Amino acid sequence: MVQPLPGAELDDAVNRMLGALLQGAPGAMSETKRLLRDIPGRPIDDALIRDTAQRIAQTRAGEEGREGIASFLEKRARRWRPQE
């Protein structure tokens, strides 16, 4: 069970979560939002699992995914391109 946090601790937890989200690739974040908008009400079946896996694979194989992996392996900061 999740325990409620006092106000200051909650603010700190939210700020840590937001900081982590802001580190993500902009395009990948957009694709995640699109996926979350597209799946409500759909049954969790083979079609949904395939669709989700395909979307994730396409995002990882894209430019941002390659940059994320390269930056991790090279131990450097990520260089996300601004969204157009």
Stockholm file with secondary structure:
# STOCKHOLM 1.0

chainA/1-84         MVQPLPGAELDDAVNRMLGALLQGAPGAMSETKRLLRDIPGRPIDDALIRDTAQRIAQTRAGEEGREGIASFLEKRARRWRPQE
#=GR chainA/1-84 SS CCCCCCHHHHHHHHHHHHHHHHTSCHHHHHHHHHHHHHCTTCCCSHHHHHHHHHHHHHHHHSHHHHHHHHHHHTTCCCCCCCCC
#=GC SS_cons        CCCCCCHHHHHHHHHHHHHHHHTSCHHHHHHHHHHHHHCTTCCCSHHHHHHHHHHHHHHHHSHHHHHHHHHHHTTCCCCCCCCC
//
